[in-house]
Amino acid sequence: MPTQVLELRGSFRKQKGRRLKRAGEPEPVGELGDPPPHLDEAERERWRELAEHAPWLSGSDRPLVEQTVRLWMMDRRGDASAAQQRLFAANLGRMGLTPADRSKVVVPGKVKAKPAANPFGELTG
């Protein structure tokens, strides 16, 4: 599991020594950026859509995003094999874009609002 994903999930809060074992690991550099010009317009639009929905993706993720947008368009056209459909779904999970995987991602600087207080909590019956 990539360190950045573990960091976002809060795994190091539970196991402090786990972070030390990953010292010296390469860190992603730069933003995801614009789609490559060799993608067709539909693929470039899917790239922009992924970038919007997953702002945590970085320049290091470009190959994975490119593969994912190509698989996405193959799936939309009905040309994707069962193996390609599974790879597409797995890629979405790797990027934190499925409901189960998204619940494990915490974007730095974004804190979920605390639930509203129960207005009936102080009532006794």
N, C-alpha and C positions, 0 to 999 in steps of 0.2 A: 504494500500500500504506500503510495507516495506520501512523503512527509507533509506536504502542503495539505493534503486531504486529511491526514491525521490531526494536523494542527486545527483545521477548520472544524473537525468533529469534536475537538476538545479531548482527544485521547491522551495528550500529554499531561493534562490536569490529573488524570487518574493514575498514570504511571510515569512519574517524573524522569526516571532513569532511561526510559524509552527514547527520549529526545537526544540524550548524550550518545546513544549508540548510532545515531544518524549524523553525527558531526562530520562536516566535509562533504555532505551530499550536494550535488549541483542544485542550484536554485533557478527557477524559471526567470527569464529576463524579458522585459518588455510586454507590451499589450498584444493581444491577438492580431490586431491590425485589420486592414482591408483584405478582401478575398483576392486570391491570385488571379491575374488577368486571363490565364488559360482556362479557367472554369467558364462554363456557359452562363447565361444570364440567370436562369432558374437556380443553378447551383450557387451563384454569387448571392442571390436573394436568400437562400437557405443559410449560407454562411453568416449573413448579416442578422438573420433571425436567431441563430445560435449565439452569436456575440451579444445580442440584446438580452436573451434569456439567461445567459451564463457569463456575466461580466468578470468572473474570476478566471476565465481562460486566459492563457498567456501566449506569447510567441512560441514557446516550447510545445504548445498544443496544436500548432498549425497542421502537422501531418495527420493527426487524429481527426481534426475538424474537416480537413479536405476529404479524407476517406469517408467520414460520416455523411457529408453533404452529397457525395457521389452515390453512396448506398441509399440515402433518403430519396433521391430522384429516381434511382432504379426501382425502388419500392413503389413510388407513386405511379410510375409507368407500368407497373406490373411485370417488370423484367427481372426482379430480384429472386434468386433461388432461396430455398429455405435456409441454407447456410448463410447467405448474404443478409437475410432478414434477421437471423440470430446475431450476426456480427453488428448490424445496425443497432439493435436493441442493447447489446453489450456496450457498444461505444457510448450510447446515451447514458447508460448507467455509470460508466467510467468518468463521464463529465458531470455527473450529479444532476442529470436531467430526467430521471424517472421519479415518481412519487416517493418510492422507498429510499432511493439514493439522495434525493433532494433533502429529505429530512435529516440527513447526516452532515449536510454542508452548513457551515455558519460563515457568513461573509463578514470579514472584519469591518467594523464601523457601523454595522447594521445590527441593532439590538431589537429583539422582538418586544413589543409592548407587553407590559404586565397585564394579566387578565383583570378585568374590572372586578371590583369587590362585589361580593354577593350581597345584594340589598336586603336579603332576608336572613343573613347570617347572624344578626344579633337578636332576632325574634325568638322568643321561647314559647313553647306551647304548653 
